[in-house]
Amino acid sequence: MINAVVLAGKALGPENDPLVEYAGVNNKALIQIAGKEMIHYVVEAIAGSSRVGRIAIVGLSPERELDFSRPVEYVPARGGMFDNILVGVDHLLKQESVTPLILVAASDIPLLTTEIVDHFIDACLALEADVYYSVVERSVMEDRFPGAGRTFVRLRDGSFAGGDLLMVRPLVLEINRQLFRELMASRKSAWHMARLLGLGMIVHFLTRSLTVVQAEEKASQILGCRGKAIISPYAELGMDVDKPPQLDIARRILEGEHQ
């Protein structure tokens, strides 16, 4: 059974994030879409999976009294994204010391479904690695969400957007902890990530000379653990809500489904 951490972020002001001003809330996870909080769709997609056991939400208080179909555990936020992953993982490990893999999800992918969660978990379990990161090929994203404003990294065998599901072995989070923290903070910028990984990665990034497999191998060598990119056929994994137009797309789709 795979346990899961859902990152609910932290309170933000409009000076930090124009999306929260547009939506009228101070936490992206609580943005209303078709009468439900954005995080509700993410948690319910994960909760519907028979492969998932416990679910820990980092960054929300139980006093919010959100209505989920399964019990969840609430964990106070610690800081940035990587630190919040750590605090969620630590919470799960306190009561269950043997947890080989943990699913990590952002709370801003409201189009996530249980089918997508199951596909990602099964794809990860079919491969031997320590960190699994979801990516979506450009044509898949643009066919499903034309004009969504996603950012793509160009490799030799295609252009890819990062997804918002990953799976990790808890022990590897202790390896190169500071580098992991900086990579998480730079996850929206392929250039910054390449810079953190060294001169060789910068050269490959500029010349677009790496394939997906070669990029996995290079990153694994630098990070000291085995990494695998899971190329997903589901564009919804890459459709995180960062800007008002992306929120409008998610609302249009989900409100249409609930009519």
N, C-alpha and C positions, 0 to 999 in steps of 0.2 A: 504494500500500500504506500502510495506517495503522499506525503504531507505538503501543504502549500502555504506560501506567504503572499499576501496581497498588500501592495504598497499604496497606502491612502494619502501619502504626501503630508503636507502641513499647511497651516493657514497662511495665505498670501494676501497682500494688498494689491490694488490695481497698478501701483507703481512697479510692482515686481512681475505682474502677469496680466496683460490686457484681457485674457480670457475670463478671469474672475470678475472683472468689472463688467464685461459684456453679459455674463451669466447672472450677475447679482449675488454671488456667494464668495466666501473667502477660502474655499477649499474645492479644488477641481472634482474631487471624489463625490461631492454633494450636489453637483450640477444636476438639475432636473431634466430628464428626458422622458417624454411620454408618461409623466406622473411618477417616475421613480428616479432615485439617485443614480448617477452614472456608475458608481461602484456596485450597485445592486446587480446590474447585468453581468459584471465580471464575476462576482462571487457566485451567482446562481449558475453561470456556465461551468464553473469549477465544481461547485457542489453537486451538479448533476452527473459528474463522472464517477463511475464505479471504481476507477483507479485511484481516487483521491480519498484520503482519510481526514485528518484534522486540517482546519483552515485557520490561520492566524492573520488578522488584519492589523497592520502597523500604521499608526497615525490617527486613528479615530477612537473616540471614547465610547464605551457601552452606553453612556447616557444619551447618545443620539437615538437609541432604541430603533435601529433600522430593522426591517423585517426580512429575514432570510429564511429559506426553507430548511436549513440545517443549522445547528449551533455553530457559532464561530468564537474564536478567542481574540480578545483585544489586547494589543501591546502598544505602549506609548512610543512615540517616535523618538529617535535619538539624534538625528542630524540629517546628513545628505543621504542619497539613495543607497550607497554601499553600506553605510552605518545602519540604515533601517533594515536592509537585508540581514545584516549580522544580528541585530537585536531580535528579528523575527525568527531566524534560525536558532539562536540561543534559547529562545523561549520554547520552541518545539523540542529541543534536545534535553531540556531540563527534566521533562517527564518521560522522554523516550530516547534513551541514549543511542540506540541503534537505528539510525535513519539514513540509509545509503544515499538517497536522492531527495531533493526538495524542489518543488515547482515554485517559481517566483513569477508573479504577474503584476503589471502596473494596473492602476484602477481607471485608466483613461482609455480603455479599449472596449467601449460599450457594445460593439457589434460582435464580440466574442461569443461563441456557442460551445456547448458541451462536445459536439462533434469535432470542433477545431481543437479543443483541449485534448480529447482522446487521441486524435491523430498525432498531435505533437508528442504526447507522452509515449505512444507506441513507437514513433520514429526514433525517439531518444533511446528507448530500451533496446532497440534493435542494433545499437552501436555501442562500442566500448569507449567511454570518454569520462571526463570529470566535469566539464562545463559544456552545456548545449545551448546554442543561441539561435533563435528563429530569425529567418530572413525571407523576404518575398521578392521575386523577380519583377523587374520594372513593368513588363507587359501585363503581368497578372494584376499588379496594382492599378495600372492606368486603364485596363479594360473594365475593372470593377468600379473604380473611383476616378474617373477622368477629371483633371483639374483640381485634385485634392491637395496639391502643393507639397508632396512628399519629397524627401531628399534621398538621392541614390548614390551608392558608391560603385564606380565603374571598375570591374575586373576584366580579365581577358575573356572569360566565358559568360559575361553578362553584367548587367547593372542591378543592384540589389538595395532594397530598403530594409532597415532593421525592424524586427518584430518586437513585441512587448511581452513575450513569454520566454523564460529561460529555465533551465534545470541545472542544478549544481550538486556536487558532493560536498557536504559541509566542511570536511577537512581541508579542501583546497582553498577555502576562503582565507585560511591563515597564511597561505603562501603569497608572498609579494602583496601583502595587504594594502600598502600605500599605493602601489601601482594599480591594483584593482579599483581602489577608491577614485583615483584620478581618471581611469578609463570610464568608469560609470558617470562621473561628472562631465566627461567630454563625449558622451555617447551620441550626441546630436551632430557632432562635427567629425567627419572622417579624417580631415586634415589634422586636427588636434590629437586624435587617437594614433594616427601614423607617427606624429612627432613624439608622443610618449613611448612608442615602441621602438624608436631609434632610427638612425640614419638609413639603414637598409630598407625599412618599411616606407620611409619617405620617398626613396628612389622608386621603389615598386609602385607606390601610390601615384607618383607623378607620371610614370611611364605606363601605368596600367598593365604591368607585365605578369601579375599573379593570377592564377586561377583560384577558385574557391578552395580547392584542396590544398594548394600551396600556401594560401593565406592562413588556413587552419594550422598547417605545419609550422609556419614562421611564428605565429602568435603563441602556439603551444611551447615552442622552444624558449621564447622570451618569458612567458608567464610561469614556466615550470610545471605545467599540467596539460592534460590532453583536452583540446577544445574541438568541438564539432559544430558546424553551421547546419541547421536543419532548414532546408529550402522548402517552404510551405506552399501548397497550392491555394491557400486561403488568404486573400488580400486583407481580410478583416484584422489579421494579426498585425499588419503594418499601418492600420488606420487608427492611430492614437489621436486623441482630441487635444491639440496644442493651441489651436487658433480658432477664432469665431467661425470662419467658413467651414472648418472641419466639424465643429459642433453642429452647424446648420445641416450638414450632410447626415450626421448621425441621427439628429432629431427627425429629419425627413423620412429616413428609412424606418426607424423604430416607431414613430407615430403612425406611419402607414401600416406597419404590421399590427398595431393595436387598435386600428379602426374597425 
